[in-house]
Amino acid sequence: MLFCALKNSDMQKNYLKYFFILLITLTVGCAKRGTITGGAKDTIAPVLTTSFPKNRTVNFNDKQFKLVFDEYVKVKNANKQLIVSPPLKYPPEILPYTASKTLTVKLKDTLLPNTTYSFNFGQSIEDYNENNPYSQFKYVFSTGAFIDSLSLNVKIKDAIEKKPDAFVSVMLYEVNDTFNDSTIYKELPRYITNTLDSLKLVKIENIKAGKYLLIALKDNGNNKFNPKTDKIGFQKQYITIPNDTVFEVELFKEKLPFKAIKPTQIAASRMIMGYEGNPKNVKVVVKNGAEIIPSLVTQFPKKDSVQVWFKPVKVDSLQVAVQKDTFVKDFMVAIKKQKADTIALSSNYTGNIPLRERFTLNSGIPLVKFDKTKMSIVNKDSIAVPFETEYDEFEQKLIFNFVKEPLEKYKIKLLPNALVDFYDTPNDTLSYRITTKNTSDYGNLKVTLENVKRFPIVVELTDKDGKVKATAYSDTNPIIEFLALEPNIYTLRIIYDDNKNKEWDTGSYMEKRQSEEVIYFPEEIDVRDNWDVIETFNLQRTK
């Protein structure tokens, strides 16, 4: 019994001792409560420790190479970031697809003999945890006895836009016995690099000496020129390597030759016809056998299509003959019973109209007759305002030209039969009210042009989205004024209008013709209300 009592007493003491130790531990822990941190954020890019075969190997004859890093890495957007020069027909496979310290690049093409290959990984290799990129890493090898070491510097611009596109490919085609102008449509270039998402100046490296065609493409990634979808820039003269010149290439979208796509009926007496190229002045004849059906062609709004309007006729099909330039083709179009179009007129402005703008009516059906005696414009004092009208048939727009005064109210009225549409339907009474603001609500811009190389010129103001907001044309005068501008941030550019058609014209690769020259004012122009802005624009172009 005494033994049991002593034992129980010892156990109680031990329990008490353990209890106090636990209590002290918890108390200290609570007193030091805080956030556990992992230390400073890792901002260091992964480091390549070795490669197999080693970088810049000669007499390369393997089907793969390996890259070993000091930490786990992953590959991201290799389809965009990895640039292989000369380009391969089949993209290499990079394994594994998960994070690893070793990347294996498997080659699926037969390599050219005596050729230096460059694999620029761009920003595609990142560390696994913090996404730090191993920027612009290049793995180079040669299937011959030496590494080609020549290079070429190229500056990329857009022919009409202020900023060039991202991911523009810059290419060299070797000018040899098999080369001709059509090679870029069918064959891969000899050397290639890419601007990726931000570069404007690029360097093509590991080139051998020779004669080359320099081009740039904003394409779909197949490294061949498709005029339907791609932008192109080129140097007209062949380039001889070595060369320490910084060459400039301006990209443009070619104007395609006109081509019509088979029309389809979309209303009782209306078809829609897709096209490539410029549809202006296309000739369309609608026939029922030998009978010619009266028709009109207008633009389909915001689409690469035109509308073919024809007089109502009860038939199962119609023949549509289309002709423009060298394109000539006949189509047969099935005609079914469909709902007829109805006349609808809408104005481009309701309420306030800017002083610079013209009041316009948009017609849902082409208009063919106009009676100005049944149209009127009066101001707030009911005084008649002189006006003229013009009709843009292709765009289906009736434009009213009149002098607008500040702080004025206008009522535009069209009595019945003022307008008659293509289907001989007259309008009902139409009335529109517009107002103008004070001149102090607008700003003015005066630009003095210096060192103009030649006239005529087109001067344009664009907004932040590149939309043209104001245009001026000059045959001789270097002083340009834009009055009553809406307050905005503008970009100013001039176009050397060499063919005198009052618009910018693109280039042509096959014709070896560059786009008309465009020069941007280097700064944005802030036009505020009740301000007069005066700028001097020196057009002396710097490379």
C-alpha positions as CSV (number, residue, x, y, z in Angstrom):
1,M,0.0,0.0,0.0
2,L,2.8,2.3,0.9
3,F,4.5,1.6,-2.4
4,C,1.3,2.4,-4.3
5,A,0.9,5.6,-2.4
6,L,4.4,6.7,-3.2
7,K,4.0,5.8,-6.8
8,N,0.8,7.8,-7.2
9,S,2.5,10.7,-5.5
10,D,5.4,10.6,-8.0
11,M,3.1,10.4,-10.9
12,Q,1.2,13.4,-9.7
13,K,4.4,15.4,-9.4
14,N,5.4,14.4,-13.0
15,Y,2.0,15.4,-14.3
16,L,2.3,18.7,-12.5
17,K,5.8,19.3,-14.0
18,Y,4.7,18.5,-17.5
19,F,1.6,20.7,-17.1
20,F,3.8,23.7,-16.1
21,I,6.2,23.1,-18.9
22,L,3.4,23.1,-21.4
23,L,1.9,26.2,-19.9
24,I,5.1,28.1,-20.2
25,T,5.6,27.0,-23.8
26,L,2.2,28.2,-24.8
27,T,2.6,31.5,-23.0
28,V,5.9,32.2,-24.7
29,G,4.5,31.1,-28.0
30,C,1.5,33.5,-27.6
31,A,3.8,36.3,-26.6
32,K,5.8,35.9,-29.9
33,R,2.8,35.5,-32.2
34,G,3.5,36.9,-35.7
35,T,3.4,36.3,-39.5
36,I,5.8,33.6,-40.7
37,T,7.6,35.0,-43.8
38,G,9.6,33.1,-46.5
39,G,12.2,35.8,-46.9
40,A,12.8,38.1,-49.9
41,K,11.1,37.3,-53.1
42,D,13.2,35.5,-55.7
43,T,13.9,37.8,-58.6
44,I,16.9,36.0,-60.1
45,A,16.5,34.3,-63.4
46,P,17.5,30.6,-63.8
47,V,21.1,29.9,-64.7
48,L,22.1,27.4,-67.4
49,T,24.7,25.1,-65.9
50,T,25.5,23.0,-68.9
51,S,24.2,21.8,-72.3
52,F,24.6,18.6,-74.3
53,P,26.2,19.0,-76.8
54,K,27.7,22.2,-75.6
55,N,26.6,25.6,-76.9
56,R,28.2,26.6,-80.2
57,T,29.1,23.1,-81.1
58,V,30.3,22.4,-84.7
59,N,29.8,19.3,-86.8
60,F,26.4,18.8,-85.0
61,N,24.7,15.6,-86.1
62,D,22.3,14.8,-83.3
63,K,18.5,14.7,-83.3
64,Q,18.2,16.6,-80.0
65,F,20.0,18.8,-77.5
66,K,19.6,19.2,-73.7
67,L,19.7,22.3,-71.5
68,V,20.4,21.9,-67.8
69,F,19.6,24.6,-65.3
70,D,20.3,25.3,-61.6
71,E,16.6,25.2,-60.6
72,Y,13.3,23.9,-61.9
73,V,12.1,25.7,-65.0
74,K,9.1,25.6,-67.3
75,V,8.5,26.6,-70.9
76,K,5.8,29.2,-71.7
77,N,4.6,30.3,-75.1
78,A,7.4,28.7,-77.0
79,N,5.2,28.7,-80.2
80,K,5.5,32.5,-80.1
81,Q,8.8,33.1,-78.3
82,L,11.1,30.5,-79.8
83,I,12.8,31.7,-83.0
84,V,14.7,29.1,-85.0
85,S,17.0,30.4,-87.8
86,P,17.1,29.0,-90.4
87,P,13.4,28.2,-89.7
88,L,12.4,24.5,-89.5
89,K,9.5,23.0,-91.4
90,Y,8.3,21.3,-88.2
91,P,8.7,23.0,-84.9
92,P,10.9,21.2,-82.4
93,E,9.4,19.5,-79.4
94,I,10.5,20.7,-75.9
95,L,10.3,18.1,-73.1
96,P,9.1,17.6,-70.4
97,Y,5.8,19.5,-70.4
98,T,6.1,19.8,-66.6
99,A,8.7,21.6,-64.5
100,S,12.2,20.2,-64.7
101,K,15.8,21.1,-64.3
102,T,16.6,19.6,-67.7
103,L,14.9,20.6,-71.0
104,T,15.3,18.3,-74.0
105,V,14.7,19.9,-77.4
106,K,13.9,17.2,-80.0
107,L,14.5,18.1,-83.7
108,K,12.0,16.7,-86.2
109,D,13.6,18.1,-89.4
110,T,16.5,17.0,-91.4
111,L,19.1,19.7,-90.9
112,L,20.9,21.4,-93.8
113,P,24.6,20.6,-94.3
114,N,27.2,23.3,-93.4
115,T,24.6,25.5,-91.8
116,T,24.6,27.5,-88.6
117,Y,21.4,27.1,-86.6
118,S,20.3,29.5,-83.9
119,F,17.6,28.8,-81.3
120,N,16.5,32.0,-79.6
121,F,14.2,31.1,-76.7
122,G,13.0,34.7,-76.2
123,Q,11.1,34.9,-72.9
124,S,9.9,31.3,-73.0
125,I,12.1,29.8,-70.3
126,E,11.0,30.8,-66.7
127,D,11.8,29.5,-63.3
128,Y,9.0,27.4,-61.8
129,N,8.1,29.4,-58.7
130,E,8.4,33.1,-59.5
131,N,8.2,33.2,-63.4
132,N,11.6,34.9,-63.7
133,P,12.5,34.6,-67.5
134,Y,15.9,33.5,-68.8
135,S,15.7,36.3,-71.4
136,Q,16.9,35.9,-75.0
137,F,18.9,32.7,-74.4
138,K,20.4,31.4,-77.6
139,Y,21.6,27.9,-78.3
140,V,23.7,27.8,-81.5
141,F,25.3,25.0,-83.4
142,S,26.6,24.3,-86.9
143,T,26.3,21.2,-89.0
144,G,29.5,22.3,-90.6
145,A,33.1,22.9,-89.4
146,F,32.5,26.5,-88.2
147,I,29.9,28.9,-86.8
148,D,28.7,31.7,-89.1
149,S,29.2,35.0,-87.2
150,L,27.9,37.8,-89.5
151,S,24.9,39.9,-88.5
152,L,22.5,42.5,-89.8
153,N,20.6,45.2,-87.9
154,V,17.0,46.1,-89.0
155,K,14.6,48.8,-87.8
156,I,10.9,48.0,-88.1
157,K,8.2,50.6,-88.8
158,D,4.6,50.6,-89.9
159,A,3.9,52.5,-93.2
160,I,0.8,54.2,-91.9
161,E,0.4,53.6,-88.2
162,K,2.5,55.3,-85.6
163,K,3.5,52.0,-83.8
164,P,4.3,48.8,-85.6
165,D,2.6,45.5,-84.8
166,A,4.1,43.1,-82.3
167,F,5.6,39.7,-83.4
168,V,6.9,40.8,-86.7
169,S,9.2,38.3,-88.5
170,V,12.3,39.8,-90.1
171,M,13.7,37.5,-92.8
172,L,16.6,37.1,-95.2
173,Y,16.2,35.1,-98.5
174,E,19.3,33.9,-100.1
175,V,19.5,35.3,-103.7
176,N,20.8,32.3,-105.6
177,D,20.1,30.5,-108.9
178,T,16.7,29.2,-107.7
179,F,15.5,32.5,-106.2
180,N,12.8,34.7,-107.9
181,D,10.2,37.2,-106.8
182,S,7.6,34.5,-106.0
183,T,10.0,32.6,-103.7
184,I,8.6,34.4,-100.6
185,Y,5.1,33.1,-101.3
186,K,6.3,29.4,-101.3
187,E,9.6,28.9,-99.5
188,L,10.9,29.5,-96.0
189,P,13.6,32.2,-95.6
190,R,17.2,31.4,-95.0
191,Y,17.5,33.4,-91.8
192,I,14.8,34.8,-89.5
193,T,14.4,36.7,-86.3
194,N,11.3,38.3,-84.6
195,T,10.4,41.6,-82.8
196,L,8.5,39.6,-80.3
197,D,6.1,41.8,-78.3
198,S,8.1,45.0,-78.0
199,L,11.3,45.3,-80.1
200,K,11.6,47.8,-83.0
201,L,15.3,47.2,-83.7
202,V,16.3,43.6,-84.2
203,K,19.5,41.8,-85.2
204,I,19.7,38.8,-87.5
205,E,22.7,36.9,-86.4
206,N,24.8,33.9,-87.4
207,I,24.6,34.8,-91.1
208,K,27.0,33.6,-93.8
209,A,28.4,36.1,-96.4
210,G,26.2,36.5,-99.5
211,K,23.5,38.4,-101.3
212,Y,20.0,38.5,-99.7
213,L,16.5,39.9,-100.0
214,L,15.4,41.5,-96.8
215,I,11.7,41.4,-95.9
216,A,9.5,41.7,-92.8
217,L,6.2,39.9,-92.3
218,K,3.3,40.3,-89.9
219,D,1.9,36.8,-90.7
220,N,0.2,33.9,-89.2
221,G,3.4,32.2,-88.2
222,N,4.1,30.1,-91.3
223,N,6.9,32.4,-92.5
224,K,5.4,32.6,-96.0
225,F,3.8,35.7,-97.6
226,N,0.0,35.6,-98.0
227,P,-1.2,38.9,-99.4
228,K,-4.8,38.2,-98.3
229,T,-3.9,38.3,-94.6
230,D,-0.3,39.5,-94.1
231,K,1.5,42.8,-93.9
232,I,4.8,43.0,-95.7
233,G,7.8,45.3,-95.8
234,F,10.9,44.9,-98.0
235,Q,14.1,46.5,-99.2
236,K,13.9,47.0,-102.9
237,Q,17.6,46.5,-103.5
238,Y,19.3,43.2,-102.5
239,I,21.6,43.3,-99.5
240,T,25.2,42.1,-99.5
241,I,26.5,40.6,-96.2
242,P,28.7,41.7,-94.4
243,N,27.0,45.0,-94.0
244,D,27.0,47.4,-91.1
245,T,24.1,49.5,-92.3
246,V,20.9,49.7,-90.1
247,F,18.2,49.0,-92.7
248,E,14.7,50.3,-92.2
249,V,11.7,48.3,-93.3
250,E,8.1,49.7,-93.3
251,L,5.2,47.2,-93.2
252,F,2.0,47.7,-95.2
253,K,-1.0,45.7,-96.2
254,E,-1.2,45.3,-100.0
255,K,-4.3,46.2,-101.9
256,L,-5.7,43.0,-103.3
257,P,-7.0,42.8,-106.9
258,F,-10.8,42.8,-107.0
259,K,-12.5,39.5,-106.7
260,A,-16.2,38.9,-106.2
261,I,-17.6,36.0,-104.1
262,K,-20.9,34.4,-105.1
263,P,-23.9,36.6,-104.1
264,T,-26.7,35.3,-101.9
265,Q,-30.2,36.7,-101.5
266,I,-30.9,38.3,-98.2
267,A,-34.3,40.1,-98.9
268,A,-37.0,40.0,-101.5
269,S,-35.0,42.2,-104.0
270,R,-31.6,42.4,-102.5
271,M,-28.4,40.3,-102.5
272,I,-25.2,40.5,-100.6
273,M,-21.9,39.9,-102.4
274,G,-18.6,39.4,-100.7
275,Y,-15.4,40.7,-102.2
276,E,-11.6,41.1,-102.0
277,G,-9.9,44.3,-103.0
278,N,-11.7,47.6,-103.7
279,P,-15.3,47.4,-104.8
280,K,-15.7,51.0,-105.9
281,N,-17.0,51.3,-109.4
282,V,-17.6,47.6,-109.8
283,K,-20.1,46.9,-112.6
284,V,-22.9,44.5,-111.8
285,V,-25.6,43.5,-114.3
286,V,-28.6,41.5,-113.1
287,K,-30.4,39.5,-115.8
288,N,-33.3,37.2,-116.2
289,G,-32.3,35.4,-119.4
290,A,-31.9,38.1,-122.0
291,E,-33.8,40.7,-119.9
292,I,-31.7,43.1,-117.9
293,I,-33.2,43.9,-114.5
294,P,-32.5,47.4,-113.2
295,S,-30.1,47.3,-110.3
296,L,-27.8,49.3,-108.0
297,V,-24.7,48.4,-106.0
298,T,-24.0,49.9,-102.5
299,Q,-21.6,49.2,-99.7
300,F,-22.8,46.8,-96.9
301,P,-22.0,48.8,-93.7
302,K,-18.9,47.6,-91.8
303,K,-18.5,44.5,-93.9
304,D,-16.3,43.4,-96.9
305,S,-19.5,43.0,-98.9
306,V,-21.7,45.0,-101.2
307,Q,-25.4,45.0,-101.6
308,V,-27.0,44.3,-105.0
309,W,-30.4,45.9,-105.2
310,F,-32.7,44.8,-108.1
311,K,-36.3,45.6,-109.1
312,P,-38.8,43.0,-107.9
313,V,-39.3,40.2,-110.3
314,K,-40.9,36.7,-110.0
315,V,-38.3,34.2,-111.0
316,D,-36.5,31.1,-109.6
317,S,-33.0,32.4,-110.3
318,L,-31.2,35.4,-111.6
319,Q,-27.9,35.7,-113.4
320,V,-25.4,38.3,-111.9
321,A,-22.6,39.4,-114.1
322,V,-19.7,41.1,-112.3
323,Q,-16.9,43.0,-113.9
324,K,-14.1,45.2,-112.6
325,D,-10.5,45.6,-114.0
326,T,-9.4,42.1,-115.0
327,F,-12.1,40.3,-113.0
328,V,-15.1,39.0,-115.1
329,K,-17.5,36.4,-113.8
330,D,-21.2,35.3,-114.0
331,F,-23.0,33.9,-111.1
332,M,-26.4,32.2,-110.8
333,V,-28.4,33.1,-107.7
334,A,-31.4,31.3,-106.5
335,I,-34.3,33.6,-105.7
336,K,-36.8,32.7,-103.0
337,K,-39.8,34.5,-101.5
338,Q,-38.5,36.8,-98.7
339,K,-39.6,39.9,-96.8
340,A,-39.2,43.1,-98.7
341,D,-37.0,46.0,-97.5
342,T,-38.7,49.2,-96.3
343,I,-37.4,52.7,-96.5
344,A,-35.7,53.9,-93.3
345,L,-33.8,57.1,-92.8
346,S,-31.6,58.0,-89.8
347,S,-29.5,61.0,-89.1
348,N,-25.8,61.0,-88.1
349,Y,-26.5,63.6,-85.3
350,T,-29.4,64.3,-83.0
351,G,-29.2,67.1,-80.6
352,N,-25.8,68.8,-80.8
353,I,-23.8,68.7,-84.0
354,P,-20.1,69.8,-84.0
355,L,-19.4,72.9,-86.1
356,R,-17.0,71.0,-88.3
357,E,-19.4,68.2,-89.2
358,R,-22.1,67.9,-91.8
359,F,-25.6,66.8,-91.2
360,T,-26.2,63.5,-93.0
361,L,-29.2,61.2,-93.5
362,N,-28.4,57.5,-93.9
363,S,-30.9,55.7,-96.1
364,G,-31.8,52.0,-95.6
365,I,-32.7,51.7,-99.3
366,P,-30.8,53.6,-102.0
367,L,-32.4,56.9,-103.0
368,V,-32.9,57.8,-106.7
369,K,-35.0,61.0,-106.7
370,F,-34.6,64.3,-104.8
371,D,-36.9,67.3,-104.7
372,K,-35.0,70.1,-103.0
373,T,-38.1,72.3,-103.1
374,K,-39.7,70.0,-100.5
375,M,-36.7,70.3,-98.2
376,S,-35.9,73.2,-95.8
377,I,-33.6,74.3,-93.1
378,V,-34.5,77.1,-90.7
379,N,-32.8,78.6,-87.7
380,K,-34.2,79.4,-84.2
381,D,-35.6,82.6,-85.6
382,S,-37.4,80.7,-88.3
383,I,-35.2,82.3,-91.0
384,A,-34.5,80.0,-93.9
385,V,-30.9,78.9,-94.1
386,P,-29.3,78.4,-97.6
387,F,-28.1,74.8,-98.2
388,E,-27.0,72.4,-100.9
389,T,-27.3,68.6,-100.9
390,E,-25.1,65.8,-102.3
391,Y,-25.8,62.1,-102.4
392,D,-23.2,59.4,-102.0
393,E,-24.9,56.4,-103.7
394,F,-22.3,53.8,-102.8
395,E,-22.6,54.7,-99.1
396,Q,-26.3,55.6,-99.2
397,K,-25.8,59.0,-97.6
398,L,-27.6,62.3,-98.3
399,I,-25.4,65.2,-97.1
400,F,-26.7,68.7,-96.3
401,N,-24.1,71.4,-96.7
402,F,-24.8,74.7,-95.0
403,V,-22.9,77.3,-92.8
404,K,-23.5,76.5,-89.2
405,E,-23.4,79.4,-86.7
406,P,-22.4,79.0,-83.0
407,L,-25.1,78.8,-80.4
408,E,-27.8,78.2,-83.0
409,K,-30.7,75.9,-83.4
410,Y,-31.7,74.3,-86.8
411,K,-34.8,72.5,-88.0
412,I,-34.4,70.3,-91.0
413,K,-37.7,69.3,-92.7
414,L,-38.5,67.0,-95.6
415,L,-42.0,67.0,-96.9
416,P,-43.6,64.0,-98.5
417,N,-42.1,63.0,-101.8
418,A,-38.9,65.0,-101.1
419,L,-37.1,61.6,-101.6
420,V,-38.0,58.5,-103.6
421,D,-36.1,55.3,-103.1
422,F,-35.0,52.6,-105.6
423,Y,-38.3,50.8,-105.2
424,D,-40.3,54.0,-106.1
425,T,-41.4,54.5,-102.4
426,P,-41.5,58.2,-101.3
427,N,-40.8,59.4,-97.8
428,D,-43.3,60.6,-95.3
429,T,-42.8,64.0,-93.5
430,L,-39.5,64.0,-91.7
431,S,-38.2,66.5,-89.2
432,Y,-34.9,66.8,-87.4
433,R,-33.6,69.3,-84.9
434,I,-29.9,70.0,-84.2
435,T,-28.1,72.6,-82.1
436,T,-24.6,74.0,-82.1
437,K,-22.3,75.0,-79.2
438,N,-20.3,78.2,-78.8
439,T,-16.9,78.6,-80.5
440,S,-15.4,78.8,-77.0
441,D,-16.3,75.1,-76.6
442,Y,-13.8,74.3,-79.3
443,G,-10.1,74.7,-79.9
444,N,-8.1,75.7,-82.9
445,L,-4.8,74.3,-84.3
446,K,-2.4,76.1,-86.6
447,V,0.5,74.1,-87.9
448,T,3.5,75.5,-89.8
449,L,5.3,72.9,-91.9
450,E,9.0,73.2,-92.4
451,N,11.2,71.3,-94.9
452,V,8.3,70.0,-97.0
453,K,10.1,67.9,-99.7
454,R,7.2,68.1,-102.2
455,F,3.6,68.9,-102.7
456,P,0.7,68.0,-102.6
457,I,0.3,66.7,-99.0
458,V,-2.5,65.3,-96.9
459,V,-2.5,66.5,-93.3
460,E,-4.5,64.3,-90.8
461,L,-5.4,64.5,-87.2
462,T,-6.2,61.2,-85.5
463,D,-7.4,60.3,-82.0
464,K,-5.9,57.8,-79.6
465,D,-7.5,54.9,-81.5
466,G,-6.0,56.0,-84.8
467,K,-9.4,57.2,-86.2
468,V,-9.0,60.2,-88.5
469,K,-10.9,63.1,-87.0
470,A,-9.8,66.0,-89.3
471,T,-8.2,66.3,-92.7
472,A,-6.6,69.1,-94.7
473,Y,-5.1,69.1,-98.2
474,S,-2.4,71.4,-99.5
475,D,-1.0,71.9,-103.0
476,T,1.5,74.7,-102.0
477,N,0.7,76.2,-98.6
478,P,2.9,75.1,-95.7
479,I,0.5,76.6,-93.1
480,I,-2.4,74.4,-92.1
481,E,-5.3,75.5,-89.9
482,F,-7.9,73.3,-88.2
483,L,-10.7,75.4,-86.7
484,A,-13.4,74.4,-84.2
485,L,-11.8,71.1,-83.2
486,E,-13.4,69.0,-80.5
487,P,-11.2,69.1,-77.3
488,N,-9.1,66.0,-77.5
489,I,-5.6,64.6,-77.6
490,Y,-4.6,64.4,-81.3
491,T,-1.8,62.8,-83.3
492,L,-0.7,64.7,-86.3
493,R,0.7,63.1,-89.5
494,I,1.4,64.2,-93.1
495,I,1.2,62.1,-96.2
496,Y,3.2,62.8,-99.4
497,D,0.4,62.4,-101.9
498,D,2.6,61.4,-104.8
499,N,-0.3,60.2,-107.1
500,K,-2.5,63.2,-106.1
501,N,-5.6,61.2,-105.3
502,K,-5.9,62.9,-101.8
503,E,-5.5,59.7,-99.8
504,W,-2.7,57.4,-98.6
505,D,-1.8,54.6,-101.0
506,T,-0.2,51.3,-99.9
507,G,2.7,49.6,-101.7
508,S,3.2,46.4,-103.7
509,Y,5.8,43.8,-103.4
510,M,5.6,42.5,-106.9
511,E,5.7,46.0,-108.4
512,K,8.6,46.9,-106.0
513,R,6.6,49.9,-105.0
514,Q,6.7,51.3,-101.4
515,S,3.8,52.9,-99.7
516,E,3.4,56.7,-99.9
517,E,5.6,58.3,-97.2
518,V,4.0,59.2,-93.9
519,I,5.6,61.4,-91.2
520,Y,4.3,61.8,-87.7
521,F,4.6,64.8,-85.5
522,P,6.7,63.5,-82.6
523,E,4.4,64.7,-79.8
524,E,0.8,64.4,-79.1
525,I,-1.2,67.6,-79.4
526,D,-3.5,68.6,-76.6
527,V,-6.4,70.7,-78.0
528,R,-8.6,72.2,-75.3
529,D,-11.7,74.3,-75.4
530,N,-11.2,78.0,-76.1
531,W,-7.5,77.4,-76.9
532,D,-5.4,78.3,-79.9
533,V,-2.6,75.8,-80.4
534,I,0.3,76.8,-82.6
535,E,2.9,74.2,-83.6
536,T,5.9,74.0,-86.0
537,F,6.4,70.6,-87.7
538,N,9.8,70.0,-89.2
539,L,9.5,67.3,-91.7
540,Q,13.2,66.7,-92.1
541,R,13.1,62.9,-91.5
542,T,15.7,61.4,-89.2
543,K,16.6,57.7,-89.6
